[in-house]
Amino acid sequence: MSAAPGEVQRIGAAELRAFIQDAGELKKGTLLYDGGQLLNLARHENKLFCDARGSGASPYKVTLVYSDAPAPAFKGRCTCPARAFSTAFCKHAAALLVAWARAPESFAVSNAAPPGAPGGENARKSVKKGAANAQALMKSGVEQVSTLVRELGVAGVAAIGADRIEQMEKLAEGLRENRLRRLSARTLDLAALLRGQAASGPQATGGRQAAGARRGALPAVAYANLMADLLLTARKLEKHLAGEPLDDRHVEELVGKTWKASDRKPADGLTLVEYAFSTRTTSDDFVIRESRFLDLESGRHFSEKQILPAFLAKRTEPKRSFAGEVLAGARATTYPGYPPLRLDFTDLGDKRPLDTGALEAVLARALPDVGAALAALQEHRKDVFAPDLVPVAVLTDTLFARGARLSAVDDKGEALHLPDDPALEERLAGSLRDARLRALLGDVGIDAALPILWPLAAIVEGPLGLSLLPVIEQGAAARTGPLEGSAWNAAAREAGASPAAIALGEVREELAEALATGLTGLSARVTDPLAERLRDLRLEKQAALLQSLPQKPEPADRLDDFIKLYQVLEMALVRLAGATHIDRAGEAIERVPTYESVAVARPDETLPPDEVARRRAAGAMSRYVAAVHHARYYASLPASELVQSIFPIWADGTATPTIARTFAPLGAEAIAAAEKALTVKAGRVAKLTAVRVLQAVVQHGGPARGEAAAMLGKVAEHAKDAGLRALARDALDAIDVAQSPGPGGAAVRARRAARMERVQELAKTLGAAPTKEERGEALKALAELGDLAALPALRRAFYADAARGVREEAAYALAQLGDVEMVETFVRRLASRGEDEREAKIAAYALGYLGDVRGLSELLSAYAEGYKPGIVADAIRAFGPVALAPLVDLIEAQPELAKRAAALDALKKMDDAAVASCLLERIEARRGGADLAEKAQLYLKLADVHPHSRREVATAIMAALAGVDGKEAHAAVKAAQRALGVVKRSK
């Protein structure tokens, strides 16, 4: 219905989506209207007005302005915090439009805009009143938090019910709207923690389970940490609201502020290298796109962020990544805050490609050792309001794998713990294979009372020089909370923490339990034993403070000193649990051959590959210890056996480095073996191993060097396999750089720099493009480019892209480029086929495409279960001769599988001579045995897929069973005769 001039057009409920594009805001607005949260509905000329109830004391003022040119449209204005983002419709404005669509008769006609309405005549007059109200609302919010902490501190959590937790969640929402950002976040975290505990306890009364909340007993340390943070923040804000000014850094961290350009400090002459880029969505539905930089001039860390509501992010051009570039002479303004300082560029300066010189400058600006990183953390943590993490770049040249946890070790043998995260192990392995670690860049913080480095990127040195490689996403540094009890003790011991650190951690944990129980029960019987243990650790003052607490008659009066003591003990624990020392040259340490920068505790025995695979599948062995066992095992085999057993040994990606070293001096014998692997229809990994062998022969020198180099050149130019071509090109480049350190090597680096520029351009699009179609096109282009430098970007897309289709294509691209580091990941996903069928199907395709024998066992298990028989059979067939013997073993164990067309089809597509040879070996091994007659007909059925194998196997069976009596033997001989045409087949 059209509107008269100066009036608001009537609309129906079905037309709401035409004006409110964001379905989420429309849904929220509908719920507000249905819940009766709108008051004082009014209409004046072309404007609609209302008051909307919020969590604060005063309602929000909402206005909708209608215009009919160039097309009918509504523009929303509101006094809620969402106004800062200039959104067309916050949820309150959406609710007002819902009211106009459903019940226009409920709007009173006004002669003027209501007082205080956005855009109204009285708006300017209401500014001072609004500021006063805002301060009053902040003060009220701080008081509510103080009351909450005091109540919980005195009484404990035992009486907390679902209704109280819901009140806390509403309080958190109100705190955020009133700009108490830190209190809001911590209150919400506390509510989630308590909801998780209540959901599994006897007092559970329903309600939703908070995402990430831990079921079972309350995590006392996590609870105490939140309580301490809430109390200290509330006390600081109380002083601020009473007139004490806040440092600008604390303003940004505690309450937030829209910083104008005039508030920010200029930063000139920056030379920035981006070492991490991420896109993540917060729990309150904001999209954050962030670049992390290191300044080559000062060594300082900076951050550029784009922060938008999720609905607005869909319509906004995303910030770009600067990966692979150096921003020389950049200028910016910086926001107040903690490292990494957030900046806003005013001039990007002169952009140039990231080269060896820039990476050498990064190394020169990095902290020299682990001790310096720990000192930076301790200095940072002195400010209790500082963020949990501090950015560092630190020189480290070794990773030490102790159990499931890795430590970064410097040249003095001092170690800084890395998080216990399987994804981190996988991504570091992808960066460190055939490369030497030089430095890690990331965030240092506290986890389970241990100083932890969450690496975001690594600088490694490979055959072609220095590279900066991403490790994990920035969002991955988020933790679920400290470990508790025996879990904490196990983690601390495994990480090498000292007995004193473990003892202090246990004391702090018991204090956390006391706080959760309630300070009313804090008696001398509780504090005296703990104080004695503190004195044993030479913490006399802390022991005296602890013993003084029960002497205060009012439990509420104990809270501040209790929290103070708890915080002081955290800093003492950080010092005690700091760096651990690793004797890098000790006999108990062994370097991992496949990863020269990784060391492990020396295994007492050497295990065969099948046992290593079993322990890896059970989670009882790290990939690095597994690599040591593989290297030992294959190194123990004579070269003659390696030559004769190209399959399956050459198809094991973990054996490649050992095979290359073993074959390097064998010359012509090595070339013959490599040629066989390259020409036989086999899986990709065997061919990749052949390329490595040829490279090793060339680098070793000798008469065969020229022939090996010529074969490499043919593969680099003519191989149909993109991954094979890429690996051969890299091998030739590495040879040229090693043998021509002067102009020849420079020419190779220049050529590779041009290719790298294209890789980086596509990688940026893959990492940051807003649509899955754009990211998918970039991914395909990277795969077609066939450059191994694309592997880090492809891995990141596989692990982190929001679109399943992009992740699927990334898996195929990684397999196409022969990324053997992904084999175990694909195996795990195939093993989880009952949980995610599509991911398992992708994994099956990728494993078949790679052809690494480590994936064959799980493929055979899936095949035996009847899981996607066509897909799995194709994957098994792609392995070539490697899969033949295991597949026949499986069919022998389960003869009913021979009835499946997919099984016979897999054999049909394998080399007929190989099929015949495999079956003839089994007939010969069973000659004279009681079970030959039983197996003979099965062998004939399998051999029937090829005329050659059918004749060979039938002839062998007749010879082996000649003169053997018995019904089964006679039947087998007759079947063999039919196969040879001696006896006609029955119709």
N, C-alpha and C positions, 0 to 999 in steps of 0.2 A: 504494500500500500504506500503510495507516494505521500510525502509530507508537504504541508503548506509552507510557504516561505517563512523562515524563522522558527520552525517547529521541528520536533523529532519524529522521524519516520517510524511508524508501527512495524514491527516484525513478528514473525511467528517463531515458535521454538525450533522448527526445522531449518530456519535460516541462520541459526546461531553460528554454525561452522563456517558460514560465508564471511563472517566478521571476525571470529576468533579462530585463527589458524591452528593454534597449539591445543591439541586435544587434552593434554594434561591440565592446562590452566582452566579449560572449560569444565573439566570434571571437578576440579577443586572448587570452582565458582558455584557449580550446581549444588555441591555438598554444603557450601556455606549458606546458600539461599534456602535449601531444604531444612537446614538446621536452625533457621530463624535468626541468623547472625546479622541481618541487615535492619537498620533502624532509620526512621525519618526519611522515607522515600519521597523525593520531590522532583518537580520539573519546572524549569524556567527557560523560556524561549527554546534554543536548540541544545540545551544542556539537561542532563539527569544528575541527581545528587542522592547521596545517602551517607549514613554513618555505618561503619562495619566494626563489629566487635573484634578485638584482638586480644593478645595475652596481657597487654598493659592495662593501666588504669583508665586511659582515655581511648575512645574508639578512633579508628582511622577515618579520615575524610576522603570520600571518593566522588569523582566527577567523570561523566562521559560527555564528550562534545561531539555533536552530530554535524556532518557536512554532506552535501549531496553533489558536490563538484570536485573533481571530474567524475567521480562515481560515489554512490552512497557509502559512507564510512563512519566509524566511531573511533574516537581517540580517548584513551583512558588516562586519568590522572589520579594519584592516590598519595597519601602521606605515609604509606608503609615503606619499609626499606627497599622494596623492589623498584622504587622510583629512580634509584641511583643508576639503573641500567636502561632508562628511557624505554621501557617495554611498552608495547601498545596495550597490553592487557595483563595486569597482575591478577591474582585470583579474586581480589575484592572488586576490581572493575568488571571481571567476567561475571561475578555474582550479580552485580547491578544490571548488566545487560540481560542475564537470565530473568531477573525480576521484571524488566520491561517487556520481555517477550511473553512471559507467562501471565503477568497480572498488571497491565498498564493502568488499570483503574485504581490501583492502590497508590499511585503517585499523586501527591497533592500538588496543585498548581501554585507556584510561588511568584511573587512580584519581583524577587531579587534572588541572587545566589545566597545560600545559607552562609552564616558567618564562619570563616575559617576554611571554606571549601577551596581546593586547589584551583587557582585561576580566578577566584572571585575577588570582589572589591576589597574584602577585609583581609585578604591573605597577607599583605604587607604588614598590617597592624598586628597580626598574630605571631610574627616571627619570634619576638622576645619571649612571649608567653610559651611558645613551643619549645624554645631552648630551655626555659626553666622547667617545663614539664619533663623534657628529656633527661635532665639531670636528676629530677626527682624519681623518675622511673629507674634510672641506673642505680640510685641509692637503694630503692626498694628491692631491686633484684639482688644486689650485694647482700642486703640484710637477709633475704630469703635463703641465699646460699649459706651464709654464716649459721643461720638457724638449723638448716638441714645438716650441716657438718657437725654442729654441736650435738644435735639429737642422736645422730648415728654414732658419734664418738662416745657418747655417754652410755647409750643403751645397746649398741651393737646392732647387728643385722638380723637377729633371730626373729624379731617381730615384724619385719618388713613384709607387707602383703602386696598383692597386685595393684590395689587401689593407690597405695603410696608410690609405687613405681610409676604408675600412669601420671600422678601429680608431678613427679620429677621430670618426666618427658615433656609435659606441658610447660613446666618451669623452664626447661632448656630452650624450648621454642620462643618463649617470651624473652629470655635473656639475649638470644640472638637478635631479635627484632629491636631490642633496646641497646644494641651495639656492645654487649658484654660477650665478645666472641669467644674468649678463652674459657670463661665460666660456662658458657653454653655448651661448648664441645665437651668439656670434662664432665658436666652434669649428664649429658646424653650418654657418654661412655659409662658412667657409673650406673645409670639406669639399666643399660644393656647388660652390664655385668651382673647386677642383682636380679634382673629378669631371667637370665640364664640359670642362676642358682636356684631361683624360686620355682622355675619350670620343672626341675627334677626333684624338688624337695617335698616333704609331706604336706606343706602348706600350699602347694600349687593349686591355684583356683582358676586356671585358664589363662587366656591372653596369648598374644603372639610371642613366638620365640625370636628374640633379636638376632639379626644376622651376625654371625661370628661369636655369639655368646657361648661360653663354655658350660656344658652340662656337668652336673656332679657337684662336688664340694666347692665352696666359694674360693676362687684364687686369691688368697689373702694378700700376697705381695702386690698384685695388680690393684686390689682394692685399697690398700694402704697408700700406694703411690698416687692414686686419684684423690683420695681424701687429703693428702698432704698438699697436692697441687691446688685443690679447691680452697683450702684454708689460707695458704700463703697468698694466693691471688686475691681472695676476698679482703684479707688484711691490707694488702697494697692498695687496692681500690678504695677502701674506707679512708685511708690517709689522703688519697688523691681527691676524693669528693669533699674532704674536709679542708682542702686548699693546698695540699702538697703537690707541686707540679710533677708530671710524669716525664721521664726521659723519652725522647721521640721514639727510640727503639721499643720502649715498653708500651707506648701508645699504639704502635703498629701491632704488637704481639697480643696485648691484653684487650683493647677495645676497637682497634681498627680506625681508619680515617681515610677519607678521600683526599689524597695529597695532590694539591695543585702544583703546577710546574714551578711556581715561586717558592713552594715549600721544599723542593728537592734540591740536592746538591749537584753541581755540574761535575762531570768526569770527562776529561779530555785526554787525548793521546793514548787511547786504549789500543792494545793489539790482542784481539780475542780469538780463542780457539774453542769451538763448541765441542764438548766431550760427551754430552748426553742430550737426548730430546725425548720427550714423552707427551702422551695425551692420556688424561685420566678423568674420571668423573667422580666427584665427591659424594658423600652420603646424603648431602642436602641438594643434590642434583645440579651441581655446577660443573662445567667442563673446563679443565685447566690444561692448556698447551704450554709447555715450558721448555726452554733451552737453557742448558747449563754451560757456562764459559769459564775458562781460565785466562787471566790477563798475563801475557808474556812479559810485560814490563814490570809489573808489581808482584805477580804471583797470587793476586787476590781472585776470589771466586765471585762470579756474578750470575744473575738469573734474569731472563726475559720471560714474562708470563702474559698469556692471554686468558682472562678469567671471565666466563660468560655463563648465564643460566643456560641449561641444556636446550631449551626451546629456541633461544636466541642464537646459540652456537650453530644450529642447523642452517641459519640464514646469514651467517657471517663468514667472510673470507678467513680461513684459518691462518694463523701466523706461520711463517715459513721456518724451516730448519736451515742452519748454516753449516751442516756437516760437510767436511772436506774443504772448508774455506778458512782463510785467515782474514779477519777484519782488521786491517792495519790503519791506524789513525782514526779509529771510530770515536765518536763523541756521544755522550748520553747524559741524562740526569738520573740520579740514584735516589731511591726511596729510603727513608730511615728504616733501620732494621738490623738484623743479624746476617752474617754470611750464610749463604751467598746473597750479596746485596742485589735487590731487584732494581733493574734499570729500564729506562725508556729511551730508545735511540733517538737522537736528533740528526745523526749523520753516521752511516755505516762505514765510512772511510773507503779506502782502496781495498777491494777484495782480490785475494790471490789464492791459488790452490794451496792446500795444506801439503807441505813437502817435508823432507827430512830435516831441513834447517829449523822449521817451526817446531817439529817434534823434539829435536835436540834442545830447543829453548824451553819446551814444557818440562823436560827432564831437569834442566838447570834450575827451574823455579820450584820444582817439587821439594817437599820436605825431605831431608837427607836420610832419615831412618824412622823406625817405628817409635823410638823414644820421643822424637819431635811430634809425631802424630798424637801420642798419648798426652804430651804436655799441652797441646792445643785443645784436646778434649777437656782436660782438667781445668784449664783456664776458662773455657766456654761454660762449663758446668758450675763455676762459682756464682754465676748469675742464675738464680733459681727460676727466672722467667724466660730464660733463653730457650729456643726450640730444642727438641730432644737431640737433634743431629747437627754436626758441624762438618762442612765440606773440607776435604783434604786431597792433595796429590802427594803420594809418598813413594819414594824409591824402594822397590822390593824386587828381588831377583829369584826368589824361590817360593813355591807353595809346599807346605808340609801337610800331608794327609795323615791325620791321626784318627783312626776309626772313621766315623761318618763326617767329621768336622775338618775343615781346612784352616790352615793358618798361613798368613803372608809373612815371609821371613826376609829381613834385610841382610846386608853384608856382614853385620856383627853377630848374626844368629838370633837377634831379638824377633819375637813373633807376635803378630796381632791377629786375633781370631777373626775368622769369617763366619757368616751365619750358617747354621745347619740347614741347608736348603738344597734338595736334589737338583732343582732347576739351575741353581748357581753352578753346581759341579758340572752339569751338562754344558752350560754356556762357556765356562772357563775352559773346559776341555776343547771346545771348538776353536777357541782363540789361541790356545797354547800348543796345539799339535804342530810339530815341526817348527816351533818358534821359541824364542827365549824371552822370558818376562823381564821387563825393565822397570815398570811402575804401574801402580793402581791408582785410579781416581774415583772418589766416591764420598760417602758420608760415614763418619765415625759417631757411634753412640753407645748406649748401654742396653744390653739384653741379657736377662738372667744374671744381672749384676756383673757381667763380663763386658769389657770394652770390645766392641765389634766394629769391623769395617764392612759396610755394604758397598761393594765395588760397582760402579756404574760403567767404567771403561777401563781398558788395559792398554798400555803401550808395550808392544812386543817387537822383537827383532827377528826377522826371518831371513831366508836366503837373499831376498831382494830388498832388505833394509827395514827401517822402522815403519810400524803401522799403528794407528789408533783404532781400537776395536771396541764396539759396545759390548757390555756384559749383561746387565739386567736393566729393566725399566726403573725409572725413578720411583714410581709408585710401589715397587717391590720392597722398598725399605720399610713399609708399614708393617708393624708387628701385631700379633694377636695378644701379647701380654707376657710378662715374665713367667718363666717356668717355676713350678712349685715343688717343694719337698724333695722326694727322692729323684724326681726328674731334674731339678736344679742341681742336686749333688752330682748326679751322673754326668750332666753336661759340663759342670765345672771341672770335675776330675778328668773327663775325656779331653777337655781343652787344655789341661796342664796347669790348672790353678793351684796355688800353694795351699798347704794345710791351714795356714792362718787365714787365707781368704775364704776357704770353705767354712771354717769355724765362725768367722764374722758373718758370713752369709746366713748361716743357720740361726745366729742370734737375731739378726734383722728379720728373718722369717718368723721367728717366735714372737717378736714384737708386733709384726703385722697380724698374726693370729690373735694377739691380745686386743688390738684395736678392733678387729672384726667382732670379737666377743663383747666388747664394751669396756670403757675405762672404769666403770663402776666396780668391776671385778678385779681391777689391778691392785693386788695386795703385795706385801713384802714376800710372801711365799712364791709369787711369780717373778718379782724383780730381783730378789737377792741372788738366785743362781745365775741369772743372766748377767748381773753386775760383776759377779766373780769371774765369769768367762771374759768379760770386757777387760778386767784387770790383767788377766793372763795374756791378753793381747796388748798390754801397756796403754790402754785407753782409760786412764784414771778419771779424768774429768767427766767423760761420758758415763762411766760407772756411777760416779757420785750423783750426777743429774738423774739417772734412772732410779736410784734408791730413794731420791727425795720425792718422787712423784706420789707414792702411796700416802705420804704424810700430809698431803693436801686433802682436807676433809671433803671438799666439793669436787666430784668427778669432772665437772665441766672446766674447773680451773687447771686440770692436768693436761688438757688437750694441746695447748700451744707449746708447752715444753716437750711433750711427747713427740709432736710433729718435728720440732726443732732437732731433737735427738735422732729421730729416724732419718732426717735429711743429712745430718752430719755423718752418720754411720754409712750412708750411701757413698759419700766422697771418700771416706776411709777405705771402703770396700773396693772402689775403683782403683785406688792407689795400690792396694794389696794384690788385686787380681790383674793388674796391668799386663805388661808384656811377659811372656814366658821365653825361656832360652832354649834354642834347638842347637845341638852339637852337630853342625852340618858335615863335619869331617869324621864323625864317629863311626865306628864299625856297625852300630845298630841302625844306621841310615843307609838307604839305597835309592839311587836316582832311578827314575822311570825312563826306560829307553825311548819310548814313544813321545814322551813329554820331558824334554831335558830340563825344564824349570821346576819340575815336581819331584819331591822326595817322599818316601814312605818308610815306615819302620820295616826293617829287613825281615821278610818271611822266613820261617825256619825250614820250610819245605818247598818243593816245586810241584805244583798240581797240574794235571793234564787239562786241556781245554774244556772237556765235557764237565769236569768237576767245577772248574771256574765258572762256567755258564750256569751251573746249578746254584752255586752260592750267590752269584750276581742276581739271579732271578728271585732268590729268597731274601734279597736285601742284606746279605751277610758279608758282602765284600764290595769295596769301592772300585770304581773303574781303574783307578791308578794302581792299586794292588793287583787287580786282575791283569793289567798290562805288564807288570813285572813277571807274573807267572807265565803269561803267554811268551814273553821274550825269552825267559829261561828255557821253556820247553822247546821252542822252535830252534833256539841256538844249540840245544843239545843234540839235535838231529844231524846226521851227516849230510853233506851237500848232495850226495848221490840220492838219498831218500827224498830230499826236497825237489830234486829234478824229476824223479819218477812220480812223485805225488803232487804234481802241480794242483790237481784237484783232490781234496778240498782245501789244502793248505793255502794256496794262493788266493782263495776266495774268502779268507778271513781277514777283515780289515785291520784287526789288531796285530796281525803277523807281518804286515807289509814292511815296516821299518827293519825288522830283523831279517826278513828274506832279502831285502835290498842290500843290507850290509854283508850278508853271507855270500850272495852271488856276485858282489862287486869284483872280486879278484878272479872269478871263474872264466871270464872272457867269452870265448865261443860257446861254451856250454851254457852260460847264462843267456846269451842271445838266442840260442835254439829254444830254450825253455820259454823265453818271453814271446818268441814268435808263435809257439804252440798256443800259449794263453791268448794271444791276440787274434788268432785265426779260428779257434774252436768256438762253436756257438755256446757261449757260457755267460754267466752273470757278469755284471759290470765290474765288480770289485777285483776279480781275477785279472781283467785287462788293465785296471788302474795299477795293480801291483806290478804288472809287466812293464808299464811306463816307468815306475820307480826303479825297477831293476835296471832298465836301460840307462836311466840317468846315473845310477850308481856306477855302472860299468864305464861310462864316459868320464866321470869325475875321478875314478880310480886310475885311469890311463891304461897304457899298454896297447898291444897290436889290435885289439878288438874295439878300441875307442871309436874309430871312424865309422865302422859298420853300425855300432849302436847309435851314434849320432844321426846317421842317415835314416835308420828306422824311426827314431824320434821325429825327425822332420816329416817323414811320410804320415805318421799318425797325426801330427799337428796340422797338416794340410788337408789330408784326405779322409780321416776317420768320419764316419757318419754320426758318431756319438759326440754330442757337444761337450759332455764332461770329460771325455777322453781327449778331445782336441785341446780343451782348456788346460788340462794337466800336462800334456805334452808341451804346450807353449810355455807354461811356467817352468818346466824342467829345462828347456832350452835357454830361457832367459836367465835362470839361476846359474847355468853353466857359463853363459857369456859373462855375467857379472863377476863370477868367481875367477875366471881366467883372463878377464880384461878389465882390471880395476881402473884403468884410465879412460880414454875417450870411448872405447867400445862399451864399457859398462854404463857410461853416461848416456850413450845413445839408447841403450835398452831402457834406462830409467825414464828418459824423455818419452819414448814410445808408450811405455806403460802408464806414464802420467796422463797422457791423452785419453787412454782407455779408462783410467781411474776417474777422470772427470765425468765421463759419461755414466759410469757406474754410480758415482755419488749423486748425480742429477736424478737418476731413476730411483735411487735409494731414498732420497728426500721425498719424492712423490709417493713412493710406497709407504713411507712412514707417516706422512702428514696430510695427504689428499683427503678431502672431506667425504667423497663418495667411494663406495666399494668398486664401482666401475673404473674410476681413475686409478685406484690402487691395483686393481686386477690387470689393467693394461701395462702399468709400470712393471709389475711382477713378470708378466710374459716377456716384456722386452729385456729384462735382466736375464731371464733364462735363455732367451735366444742369443744374447750377447756372449754367453758361455764363458764368463770370466769368474774365476774362483774368488775374486775380491768381493763378489756379490753375496757370498755365503752369510756373512753377519746380518745383512739386511733381510735376507730370506729367512734366516732363523728367527729373527725378531718378529717378522710377519707371521710365521708359523705359530709362535708362542702367544703373540699378543694382539693380533688384528681382531677387530670387533666382528668382522664378517666371516662366517664359517667358510663361505666359498673361497675367500682369499686365503684363508689358512689351508684349505685343501690344495689349492694351486701351489702354495708355497711348499707343501710336502712333496708334490711331484717335482717341482723345480730342484729342491734339495737332492732328491734321488737322482735326477737327471745329471746334476753336477757331481755326483759320486760322493756325497757328504757322509762318510762312514761314521762320523760322530753322532749321527741321528739314529743309528740302527737300534740301540737299546730303547730309545724313546718310542720308535715305531713298534718294537716288540711289546712294550708295556701296553700300548694302546690296543694292539691286537688281542693281547691277553685279557683286556677289559671289555671284550666284545659284548658281554652281557649287560654292560652299563651304558655304552654308547656305540650303537651299531654302525653309525655313519663314520665315526672316527676310526673304528676298527677296519672298516672297508678301505678307507684311505690308507691306513697303515699297511694293509695286505698288498695293495697296489705298489706302494713305495718300496716295501721289502722285496717284492719280486723284481722291481726295476733296478734296485741296487745289486741284488744277487750276493749279499754277504751271508756266509753260512751261519752266522749267529742268529739270523732270522728264520732259518729253515725249520728248526724244531717247533717253534710256535705255529708256523704255517701248517706243518704236518698235523699238529694237534687240532687246529681249527678244521683241517680237512677231514680228520677222523670223526669229528663231531658232526660233520655235514654242514658246517657253516659256510654259506656262500660258495658252494662247491665249484662253480664255474670260475669265479674270481680267484679263489685260492688255488685251484688247479693251474690256472694261467700263471699265477705268481710262482708256483713251484716249478713249472716248466721253464720259466725264464732263467732259472738257475743253471740250466743245462746239465752237464755230466755230474756236477756237484750234488744235485738232488736225486740222482738215479738210485744209488744204493739205499739212502734213507727211505725213499718212497717205496721201494720193493720190500724193505724191512717192515714197513708199516703194513703193507698189503699182506705180507706173510703172517704177521701177527693178527690181522683182522681180514681174513679172506673175503668177507662179504663186501669189502670195498671194491673188489675187482668187478663187481656187478655194476658199478657206477660208470656211466659213459665218460664222466670227467676224468676219472683215473686213467682209463685207456687212452683218452685223448691227450693227456699229459705225456704219456709214454710215446704215443704216435708222433708227437712233435719233437721228440728227442732223436739224436743221431742213431740210426738203426744198428750200426756196428757197435756203438756203446751199449745199447740195450742187449744185444746178443752177448757181448763180452761179460756183462754183469750177470746175466742168467746162466751162462756157461760156467762161470766161476762157482756159482752156487750148486749147480748139478755136480761138478767135480768134487766139491767139498762134502757133498752128501753121498757120493758113490759108496755103495756097500752099506749105507745106513738104513735103519728101519723106516725112516720117514721120507725117503726119496720118492717112493711110489705115491705117497700122499701129496707131496709138493709138486710132483711132475706135471700134473694136469693144470695146476695153477700157473706154473712157469709157461706152459704151452699157451694158455689164455693170454698171458701178458705178452708173450713173443708174437702173438698173432697180429699185432699192430703193424708189423713190417714183414714183407715177404722174406727178406734176407734173414732176419732174426728167427722167423718161424722155421725156416729150413735148418738153420744151424742148431737151434734148440731141439727140434724134433729128432734130428740125427743123433745128437748127444744123448738124449733120453733113451732112444732105442739101444744105443751101445751100452749105456750104464745099467739098463734093466734086462739086458740079454741073459737068459737063463734063470732069471728070478721068478720064483713061483708066487702065486697069490692072486686074489681077485683084483686088488688095487693095481698091482704091477701089470697084469694083463690088460686092464682098462687103460692104463697110461700108455702102454706100447701101442694099443689100438688107436688111441687118440693121436699119437705121434705119426703113425702110418697114414691116418687121414690127412694130417697136416702136410705130409710129403706127397700125397696123392696116390699112395700105394693102395689104400682102401678108400672107397668113395665115402664121402660125408653123408650122413643120414639126413633126409629131408625133414 
